[in-house]
Amino acid sequence: MSEAMMAAAKLYNDPRYLSRSEIRIRNNRMRRERLYRRTITIITVTLFAISLLCLLAVTSIKSDAQKAGQDDYKYYKTISVNTGDTLWTIASENISYAHYKDVNAYIDDIKSVNNMRGNDINQGTSLIIPYYSQELK
């Protein structure tokens, strides 16, 4: 930059050499720049906070899911089928949702353990059903 340009720039920034309208224009420009910087800062901080909260939520959900089935042991017990019992009622009374996604998955496991092909059960029949416990037996 030449000395003449530097002197002109210095005069332009010096409010003593500006007219009222130039001062107003300069002040409005500076106000807009401050507002823009402030807005960008607020948006950046907000996005960072949201990202941090999402990360914490995902980490918490993963650790809870890992803890739910981490120390559980699978055992089996025998039950007698009573009048009016169905696989659905037996499964819904004994299911552990931490280990099965729904009652149908638990019914499939019961049928697999008992070598059953259909859903029919008779009164007095014994069924082996799986269950989970944190206690080592």
Secondary structure, 3 states (H helix, E strand, C coil): CCHHHHHHHHHHHCHHHCCHHHHHHHHHHHHHHHHHHHHHHHHHHHHHHHHHHHHHHHHHHHHHHHHHHHCCEEEEEEEECCCCCCHHHHHHHHCCCCCCCCHHHHHHHHHHHCCCCCCCCCCCCEEEEEEEECCCC
